[in-house]
Amino acid sequence: MPIEMNGPGGASLSIVNGSSPELLQAACQLFEQVFPEDRRYLPYLRACAQGNHPSHPNTYDHVWLVGLNGQWVGVRIFSYITTRTFGHGAYIGFTPQARGAGLGTWLVEQTLRQLDDDARKFGTGKSLGYLVEVERPIDAETEEERKKDERRLQFHRQCGGIILPVPFVEPVMIEGVDYISPTDLQGESPRPMHLVLIPSERGNSLQNLNLVDFVHGLYYDVYRLPRGHTFVKNALSYLLGGKNE
Amino acid sequence: MKNEDLLIKLKAEWFERFDDILANKTTALSNLKCLELCEARCCPRVGMRPMAPEKIASPVVVLLPFEMEYIMGKTGVGREVFRIWPIDLTPSLRLEIGTLDLGKPCPFLQDDRLCGIHAHNPLDCRTFPMLPSLNPAGSMEWTLGENCPSIAFLSPAFSDQMKHTWQGLEPHIPRAWWDLYAFADHWTGYPEPSHAD
C-alpha cells in the first residue's frame, strides 16, 4: 500500500533528505526539542537524511517530519536493514501538544508501508516489521522517568509490539561512524533496553520469529559490532546456551 | 530486602499458591474430549512439527513464575527439559520462566497421549483452551484457542473457576510475564534457531 502523506486531523508527512536543507534544519530543531537528552545524536539524524550514508552500509535510512496546523510536531527516524527482511526504528517523537491524537499510530502504519516498499526495492520480499529499543521502566531513577518509560512502552504495545525475551543492551553508537567521535559521546554508556518487534501483517502472521536473525541484524548490520561481541552473546544466551558463538 | 531473600520469599508464596490451586478438589470438570477428539494437540511434542498450522492447538506452554521449580520438585526432572526465558523484576533481580515448545517438547506426555503429571501439571495446560491476556489498559481478557477441536464441549462452570483462579493470581504476576506470554503467540521453538548468520 502506498504511504498516506496526509494523516489524522490534517497532519501531513514530509520526507527529509539531502536536497531540503530547510527541512533538515527543522528536523534537527524538533529532534532537540523532543529528545533533549539525545541532542548529541544530531549528526546521526543528519547522516540518516542522506538515505545511504557510507557509515551505514547495511541500512537504507529515512527521516520524516510531521506537520500540523503550520507547525512541525513530529519527527521519525528509521531504517530498512538491506541485509535482512526487517527494519530498525531509531526515533519517533511528538511535541506534547500533538500527543494523544492518533498521530503516532498513523506514523507507525506509514513506517511499515515504507519498509514494505524498501523490502521490494532491495528484493527481499515483504518486510516483517521493525525493531525498536525501548527504555525499561524498571531502570528509571525517578517516578517521573518511570512513568515516561511506561508510557513509551505502552505506546509500542498498543501498536502491536511484541517484546522479545532477549536481554538486550543498546550500544552507545554505531561502530566506526565518521560523523561522531568517541569524545562527543563521553559519559554515555550502553543501556539495557526492551527489544520490541513492531510487526507488519506478515511479521504478525509468523509462527516462529527468528530471534537470532533479529539480534544479529540489529547488532551486526545496524550497530556494526564485531562478530562474537559480548552483547550478542548475552542477548542470545538463553536461546542458544552453549551453541552461542 | 536482599535479592536472594526476596527470591526465597517470592518462591515460597508462589509454591503456596500452586499448592492451593492443586488442592482444590471442587474444580469442575472441563468436559473436554482430549483423547477422543484432539490427540493432545495442545501438548508441545515432536510429532506436532509436521502438522499444518490449523491442526496445532497450541505449541507452547508458558509456566508461571516459579512454576518450573515447583514442577521440578514434584517430578524430579531437571531444568534442561525446559526452555528458559528471563524476565527482569528490577535491574538486579531476574526471574527465569520455564516454557515447553516444539524445540523442547513436553517431557511428561506419555506414549498413550496421557499427561504423566496430570495431578500437578502447569496452570497454562489446565487452563487451555482458555487463553488469558492482559490488555493495554492492564485488565485481564480471555480468548479461546480456536484450534481446539473439543472447544464446543468446554464446561461453563470450569471456565468460571479458571477465570476466578487467574483473577486471584493476576495481582502477583509481573507485567513482563504477560509480555512473555504474548510473545509465545509468535514462537514455536521449531525449527531450532541457528546461531549462524
Interface residues (C-beta under 8 A of the other chain):
Chain A: R136 I138 D139 Q154 R157 Q158 I162 I163 L164 P165 P167 P192 P199 N204 L206 Q207 N208 L209 N210 L211 V212 H216 Y220 L236 Y238 L239 L240 K243 N244 E245
Chain B: P53 P59 I84 W85 P86 I87 D88 L89 T90 P91 P136 A176 D179 L180 A182 F183 H186 W187 T188 G189 Y190 P191 P193 S194 H195 A196 D197
